[in-house]
Amino acid sequence: MTRRTLLQTLPAISLASAATETSQGKPRLRSAICAYSFRKELAAKTMSYLDLVNLAADLEVDGLDLTVYWFPDDLKEFVAPLRGRAYRSGVDIYSISVRTNMCQPPETQGKELADIRKWIDTAERLGAGHIRVFGGTVPKGATEDQSARWVVEILKAAADYAGSKGVILGLENHGGITARAERIVEIVKKVDSPWVGINLDTGNFHENPYPQIQMCVPYAVNVQVKEKVKVGETMEDSDWARVVGMLRASGYKGYLALEYEEKEPASAAVPRLIPKLKRVIA
């Protein structure tokens, strides 16, 4: 085997070995901001996505996870300037976060798949290699096991298209069908694709959060960190050092995106929290 052949073969080997557990080898952690942190400002149009790129550059974070809820309906004049500004600012638009509900029976799965494919195309145009998706909620009259099978079916079909575009789908632990770590890990393992993993939100497990986070870490393709975490009936400061320790031990390579959801204005809280996140990552 020549050196060129070996180098061409290595990416395929890496993807094949990543079909279940995604993290291997030496960890590589990067800082990021979730656009959702500025949901009020983006919704009120007092802040734009271009402003968010400027803020990320000013705070010297590596990437942006762009929640798409406030994207304009017509993306033609929106995507190229945003991608250009990010590149010139040295900020990676590495992820977009979309709404999905994949707890759909076969007769209604087509629309859901079409929406996911639309966002895969958008991610490709932005240069983003990851999309956060939701599993959804168990519909009335269906069981959780049945709904989990539907999520697997949609994710398998979506993964084929995502893979053709070089985009990874991260299924978030976001209540509903993915409220428990055991279930989301089961779904991802059954999909069994290098193009599907877990978008690990450290604030979304409401019982025994850290053991559940640990269970998801080997399958994480993106991590969103919250300032607070629910332990029993109380909200506590999230132990970022503990989470980062889990990620490092797993060999996680990727971003830790701050998703701020507390009462303090994001304009004050995000600049306060980003230096802490960068210190923990370092």
C-alpha positions, 0 to 999 in steps of 0.5 A: 500500500502506498502512502497516498492510498493509506491516507485516502483509506484512513478517513473511511476506517475512522468513520467505520470504527465510529459507528457506535462509540464516536470518541477515540484517542487523544481528546481535542476540545473547542469552545463555542456559543449556542445562538439559543443563548441570545434567543430573546435578542434574536427573536426581537431582532435587536441582535442578528446572526452577524452580530453573534459572529462578531461577539464570538470573535470578540470573546475568542471562542472557536465556534458557533452552534446556530439555532435556526429558529430565527433564520429568515424564510428565504435563505438565498440572501442570508447564508453566503454573507453569514458564512463569509463573515464567520470565515473572515472572523476566524469563527467556525459555524460548525453546527446548526440546531433545528426542531424535529419530531421523529416519533412519527409512524411510517405514513407521516415520516416523509414530511419529517425526512424532507424537513431534515434533508432541507436543513442538511442542505442548509448546513452544507451551504453554511459549512457546518458539519453537524445538526442538532435534532430532537427525537420528539414526544411519544404520540397518544396511542403509541408506546415508547418502544414503538416510538423509539423504532420510528425514530430509528427508522427516520434517523437511518434514512436521514443518515444516508442523506446526511452522509452524502453531504458530510453532515453528522446528526446529533440526537439531543437528550431533550425530554420526550423519547430521549429523556433517559440516557438508556433510551437515547443510547439504545436509539443511536446504537440501533441506527448504527451509523457514523453519521448519527451520534448524541448531541449531549446537553448537560442540563437536560437530565433531571434525575441523576444527571452525571451518571446519565451524562457519563453514559452518553459521553462515548456517543457524543458528537457535540456537547452543549453546556448549561450553567445550571443542572437539576439535581433532585428538586434543586438547581445547582451550578453545573460541574463543568470540570467533572463533565470535561473530565468525562469527555477527556477520559473518553477521548472526545474531540469537538465543541463545548457550546455554552447554552445560556438559559438563566435569568441574567441578560445573556449580554452580561452572562455569556461574556462572564461565563465564556472565560470560565468555560475556556479555562476548564477546557484548557 
